[in-house]
Amino acid sequence: MAAGNNPAALPLLLAVCSIVVMAYSWSSSPESVALWWSAHGHPVLYGPRWLGLLAFPFLQIVIPYILYQVACRDERLDGQSGESANAIANIIALPSVLLFVEYVLVYLPTVLSSSQDFLPRIFTSNIAIWALFWLGYNLQYVEPNSSIGVPVFVPLSQDDIWMRTHQRAGLILMGFGLILFVFSLACPIGVPYMAVSLVIWLGAYVLVILDSYMICTIENTAIVRAENLRQPLTSEA
C-alpha cells in the first residue's frame, strides 16, 4: 500500500468507538439478546449477551485486517497514490464502517428495546448507502491490481479494459444503491420486502460480474480478429 494511505486506522477507531458504546449499553441490555429475526422483524433466535454485543467490534477489526493483508501482498498496489490509493483504503475500511453504522443505528437499539424487534428499513438503507453506492463510487477510481476490485477476465496489462470495467461496475452499483435505498423506505415490511431487498443487493454484484465478463469477452474477440486480419498482411510481406 502507498504511504500515507493506511486503511487500518479507521477500522481501529470505529472498533474502539463500538466498544465504548457497548460498555455504556452493557448494563441496560438483557442477558439473552436476539441474533436472528423473521421477515417481519420479530426475533426467532437468541444468544448470550456477550456474543451479540462483541461480535460487531470483533468483525470490524478482523474483516478489514484480512483485506489489508491481501492488499499488502499485491505488488501493483505499492506504487499507487492519489485517488486510487484513497479509493482502495475506503474499500478496505468499508466493512468496518458498515458494521459500525448497523451496530449503532440498528443492533443496539434493537436489543435494548423490550420486544427486540428488528429495524429492517434502517438496516437495508445502510446496505444501499455503503455496500452498494459507496462501494461503487470508490470502484471507479481503483487502478489495475489483482486483489481489490471486480473480477476482470483479461490480463492486468490491459489497463484500459480494466479501468472501463470498473467504471461501469461503479455506476451499476451506485444505481442499484439508489434503487435499494428508495425501496427500503417506501415498501411495506414482510417476506416480499426481504426477498426483493436481497435480489437488488446481491443481484447488483452478480450483474457487475456478468458485465465484466461480457466486456472482456467482447474485447478478447476483437483482439483475436485484429490479429487474424494482420496475419495475411504479414505473410504477404
Secondary structure as UniProt FT lines:
FT   TURN            3..4
FT   TURN            7..8
FT   HELIX           9..26
FT   TURN            27..28
FT   STRAND          32..37
FT   TURN            39..40
FT   STRAND          43..48
FT   HELIX           49..72
FT   HELIX           75..77
FT   TURN            78..79
FT   HELIX           82..102
FT   HELIX           103..107
FT   HELIX           108..112
FT   HELIX           120..126
FT   HELIX           127..134
FT   HELIX           135..139
FT   TURN            140..141
FT   TURN            156..157
FT   HELIX           159..186
FT   HELIX           191..236
//
